[in-house]
């Protein structure tokens, strides 16, 4: 049974009632001395009740305030993970033999990025170099290759380049994310190398927001750990850091442990529908966020269920009838000895029936 916490008015009323019981002739009106003293005492008691309520919240991790949550986490050597800058690879083109230096700058949206490796353009006229954002956060992350413009290039190097990958950028861990990691640690205490241990070890690395463990996927005695960063794959640096952390902590009896990001599979949708009272563009705008939300909830290895997508379209305002042409059926995410796929939202095209 929950405790009843009285308000200031209730506490004061209780005191005045007791005074009236003991001294029937006492004046307990709002301008009386008894009323003034009872108000002061009630205010102090209410403050004690409030402090006890706050104190009780701090005892439990799921309700503790940020400052107290950090103290709980410190018991297990846990703290907020720092923000991470995105990194990846870029293909530059130009005259064979031309040197490409470190520090060539370009923008991804509003984020300034730069090359972090150098080299010479090969005989095919291209060179792949590593790149990194100059600021932390997820704004520079991409899922598909994009074209970028290099700000200043040496002679023999084209200003237009192809950003092949840019992943792993993430903001500072939130208190709720730290709370979830801490509760996961308590609910799954260390077990000498059980599956949850590998997940917890991987998620200790800044930038890694989720990890999925596949024991014996390739061979008996091997453990594979699929890691993601935010809504996309982890960067090479984050994968290497997670691999190192796991290698330092995994049992010696484990034959091998491999950390990697899943293969991104973009799912495009062709929908034929009839509608009334709305335009085609309004219908697309209405269902796109719900499709994105559905795919955002899918974990690596999870299939996309066509009937779920159909229900999203059916429930949209103005839709009379619909048929999802593509995909033709449920979309499986393959998990085998060579790959782990992760289904992500691609595009939506709506045509009249």
C-alpha positions in Angstrom: 0.0 0.0 0.0 1.4 3.4 -1.0 2.1 5.9 1.7 -0.2 8.9 2.0 1.7 12.1 1.8 -0.3 15.0 3.3 -0.3 18.5 1.9 0.5 21.6 3.9 -3.2 22.4 4.3 -3.9 18.9 5.6 -1.1 18.9 8.1 -2.1 22.3 9.4 -5.7 21.3 9.6 -4.7 18.2 11.7 -2.8 20.4 14.1 -5.6 22.9 14.5 -8.1 20.1 15.1 -5.9 18.6 17.9 -5.6 22.1 19.5 -9.3 22.5 19.3 -9.8 19.0 20.9 -7.5 19.9 23.8 -8.6 23.5 24.1 -12.2 23.9 23.0 -12.2 27.6 23.6 -9.0 28.2 21.7 -9.1 30.6 18.7 -7.9 28.7 15.6 -9.0 31.2 13.0 -6.8 32.3 10.2 -5.6 35.4 12.1 -4.9 33.6 15.4 -1.5 32.7 16.9 -2.4 29.0 16.8 -3.0 29.3 13.1 0.3 31.0 12.5 2.3 28.5 14.5 0.5 25.6 12.9 1.3 27.0 9.4 5.0 27.3 10.2 5.1 23.7 11.6 3.1 22.3 8.7 5.5 24.0 6.2 8.5 22.4 7.8 6.8 18.9 8.0 5.8 19.2 4.4 9.4 19.9 3.5 10.5 16.8 5.4 7.9 14.7 3.5 9.1 16.1 0.2 12.7 15.3 1.1 11.8 11.7 2.0 10.0 11.3 -1.3 13.1 12.6 -3.2 15.4 10.4 -1.1 13.3 7.3 -1.8 13.5 8.0 -5.6 17.3 8.1 -5.4 17.5 4.6 -3.8 16.2 3.0 -7.1 18.2 3.3 -10.3 15.1 3.5 -12.5 13.9 6.7 -10.7 17.2 8.3 -9.6 18.0 11.8 -10.7 21.0 12.3 -13.0 23.4 13.2 -10.2 22.5 10.1 -8.1 22.4 7.9 -11.2 26.0 8.8 -11.8 26.8 7.7 -8.3 25.0 4.4 -8.8 26.9 3.8 -12.1 30.2 4.7 -10.5 29.9 1.6 -8.3 30.3 -0.5 -11.4 32.9 1.8 -13.0 30.3 3.1 -15.5 29.8 6.7 -16.6 28.3 8.6 -19.5 30.0 7.7 -22.8 31.6 10.6 -24.6 30.4 11.9 -28.0 32.1 10.4 -31.1 32.9 12.0 -34.5 31.9 10.2 -37.6 34.6 8.6 -39.8 34.7 6.7 -43.1 36.2 6.5 -46.5 36.1 8.7 -49.6 37.1 8.1 -53.2 38.9 10.9 -55.0 39.7 11.1 -58.7 42.4 12.8 -60.7 45.5 12.4 -62.7 47.4 9.1 -62.0 50.4 9.7 -59.8 49.1 12.9 -58.2 49.7 13.1 -54.4 46.6 13.5 -52.3 47.5 15.1 -48.9 46.0 14.8 -45.5 43.6 17.6 -44.5 41.5 18.1 -47.6 38.3 19.6 -46.3 34.6 19.2 -47.4 31.2 19.5 -45.8 28.5 16.9 -45.1 25.5 19.1 -44.5 26.7 21.7 -42.0 29.5 19.5 -40.6 33.1 20.1 -41.7 35.1 17.0 -42.5 38.6 16.3 -43.6 40.8 13.5 -45.1 42.9 11.7 -42.5 45.2 9.7 -44.8 47.2 10.5 -47.9 48.3 8.6 -51.0 48.8 8.8 -54.7 46.1 8.4 -57.3 46.4 5.0 -58.9 46.5 4.2 -62.6 42.7 3.9 -62.8 42.5 7.6 -61.8 41.1 7.0 -58.2 42.3 6.8 -54.6 40.4 5.8 -51.5 41.3 7.7 -48.4 40.0 7.8 -44.9 38.1 10.8 -43.6 36.7 12.0 -40.3 34.3 14.8 -39.1 35.9 17.6 -37.2 33.0 17.8 -34.8 31.3 15.0 -32.8 27.7 14.0 -33.4 25.6 12.1 -35.8 24.9 14.8 -38.3 27.7 13.6 -40.6 26.5 10.0 -40.8 25.4 8.7 -44.1 23.9 5.4 -45.2 24.5 5.6 -49.0 27.4 7.1 -50.9 27.1 10.8 -51.7 28.9 13.3 -53.8 30.9 16.0 -52.0 32.9 19.0 -53.0 36.5 19.4 -51.8 37.2 23.0 -50.8 40.8 23.3 -51.9 42.5 20.7 -54.0 46.0 20.4 -55.4 46.6 20.4 -59.1 45.7 17.1 -60.7 42.9 16.3 -58.2 39.2 16.8 -59.1 37.2 18.8 -56.6 34.2 16.4 -56.8 34.7 13.3 -54.7 32.5 10.4 -53.6 32.0 9.9 -49.9 31.7 6.1 -49.7 31.0 5.6 -46.0 30.6 7.9 -43.0 29.4 6.3 -39.9 29.8 6.1 -36.1 29.1 9.7 -35.2 27.1 10.0 -32.0 26.2 12.5 -29.4 27.1 12.2 -25.7 25.3 9.3 -24.1 22.0 10.4 -22.4 21.2 9.7 -18.8 18.4 7.3 -19.9 20.8 5.3 -22.0 23.2 5.1 -19.1 20.3 4.0 -16.9 19.4 1.3 -19.4 23.1 0.0 -19.5 23.3 0.0 -15.7 20.0 -1.9 -15.4 21.2 -4.4 -18.0 24.4 -4.9 -16.0 22.4 -5.6 -12.9 19.9 -7.9 -14.6 22.6 -9.8 -16.4 25.5 -10.1 -13.9 28.9 -11.3 -15.3 28.7 -15.0 -16.1 32.1 -16.0 -17.3 31.4 -15.4 -21.0 27.7 -15.9 -21.4 26.0 -14.1 -24.3 25.0 -11.0 -22.3 28.6 -10.5 -21.2 29.6 -9.9 -24.8 26.8 -7.4 -25.4 27.7 -5.5 -22.2 31.4 -5.5 -23.1 30.7 -4.1 -26.6 28.4 -1.4 -25.3 31.0 -0.1 -23.0 32.7 1.5 -26.0 31.7 5.1 -26.8 29.6 5.3 -30.0 28.2 1.7 -29.7 24.5 2.0 -28.8 23.4 -1.6 -29.3 25.1 -5.0 -29.7 23.6 -8.4 -30.7 25.4 -11.6 -30.0 25.3 -14.7 -32.3 27.1 -17.6 -30.6 28.3 -20.4 -32.9 27.2 -18.6 -36.1 30.3 -19.6 -38.0 31.6 -22.5 -35.9 31.3 -24.1 -32.5 33.1 -22.1 -29.9 33.1 -18.8 -31.9 31.1 -15.8 -30.9 30.0 -13.0 -33.3 28.9 -9.6 -32.0 27.0 -7.3 -34.3 27.3 -3.6 -33.2 25.4 -0.5 -34.3 25.8 3.2 -33.6 22.6 5.1 -33.4 20.5 4.3 -36.4 23.4 3.1 -38.6 26.5 0.9 -38.6 29.4 1.6 -36.3 32.6 3.1 -37.6 35.8 1.1 -38.1 37.4 2.8 -35.1 34.4 1.9 -32.9 34.5 -1.7 -34.1 38.2 -2.0 -33.4 37.7 -0.5 -29.9 34.9 -3.0 -29.2 37.0 -5.9 -30.5 39.9 -4.9 -28.3 37.6 -4.5 -25.2 36.1 -7.9 -25.8 39.4 -9.6 -26.5 40.7 -8.3 -23.1 37.7 -9.6 -21.2 36.5 -12.8 -22.9 37.3 -16.2 -21.5 40.4 -17.9 -22.8 38.2 -21.0 -23.7 36.4 -18.9 -26.4 38.0 -19.9 -29.7 37.4 -16.5 -31.3 35.2 -13.5 -31.0 34.5 -11.2 -34.0 32.9 -7.7 -33.8 31.4 -6.3 -37.0 28.5 -4.1 -38.2 25.6 -5.6 -40.1 25.1 -5.3 -43.9 22.6 -2.6 -44.5 19.7 -3.6 -46.8 17.5 -0.7 -48.0 13.9 -1.7 -48.7 12.1 0.3 -51.3 8.3 0.3 -51.5 5.9 0.6 -54.4 2.3 1.0 -53.3 -0.8 1.2 -55.4 -3.7 2.8 -53.7 -7.0 4.6 -54.2 -7.8 7.5 -52.0 -10.3 10.3 -51.4 -10.0 13.7 -49.7 -6.2 13.8 -49.7 -3.6 14.3 -52.3 -0.9 11.8 -53.3 1.8 13.9 -51.8 -0.1 14.3 -48.5 -0.6 10.5 -48.4 3.1 9.9 -48.9 4.0 12.4 -46.2 1.5 10.7 -43.8 2.8 7.2 -44.2 6.5 7.8 -44.6 7.2 8.6 -40.9 5.4 5.5 -39.8 7.3 3.3 -42.3 10.5 4.9 -41.0 9.5 4.2 -37.4 8.7 0.6 -38.2 12.1 0.0 -39.8 13.8 1.9 -37.0 12.5 -0.7 -34.5 13.9 -3.7 -36.5 17.1 -5.2 -35.1 19.8 -6.9 -37.2 18.4 -10.3 -38.4 14.8 -9.3 -38.1 12.5 -9.6 -41.1 10.1 -6.9 -42.3 6.5 -8.2 -42.2 4.4 -7.1 -45.2 1.1 -7.3 -43.3 2.4 -4.7 -40.8 3.3 -2.4 -43.6 -0.1 -2.9 -45.2 -1.9 -2.0 -42.0 0.0 1.3 -41.9 -1.3 2.2 -45.3 -4.8 1.0 -44.6 -5.1 3.1 -41.5 -3.9 6.3 -43.2 -6.6 9.0 -43.6 -8.3 9.0 -46.9 -7.2 5.5 -48.1 -10.0 3.5 -49.7 -8.0 0.5 -50.9 -4.3 -0.4 -51.2 -1.9 -3.0 -52.6 1.8 -3.2 -51.8 3.5 -4.3 -55.0 7.0 -4.1 -53.7 8.1 -5.9 -51.6 6.0 -8.8 -52.9 6.1 -10.6 -49.6 7.8 -10.5 -46.2 11.4 -9.3 -46.5 13.8 -11.7 -44.7 17.1 -10.5 -43.2 19.6 -13.2 -43.8 21.8 -14.4 -40.9 24.3 -17.1 -41.9 28.0 -17.9 -41.7 28.9 -15.1 -44.1 26.6 -12.2 -43.3 24.1 -10.6 -40.9 21.7 -8.3 -42.6 19.9 -5.3 -41.2 16.7 -4.0 -43.0 16.4 -0.2 -43.2 13.8 2.0 -44.8 14.6 3.0 -48.4 11.9 4.8 -50.2 8.2 5.0 -50.9 6.4 5.5 -54.2 2.6 5.6 -54.4 0.7 5.1 -57.6 -3.1 5.2 -58.2 -4.8 1.8 -58.5 
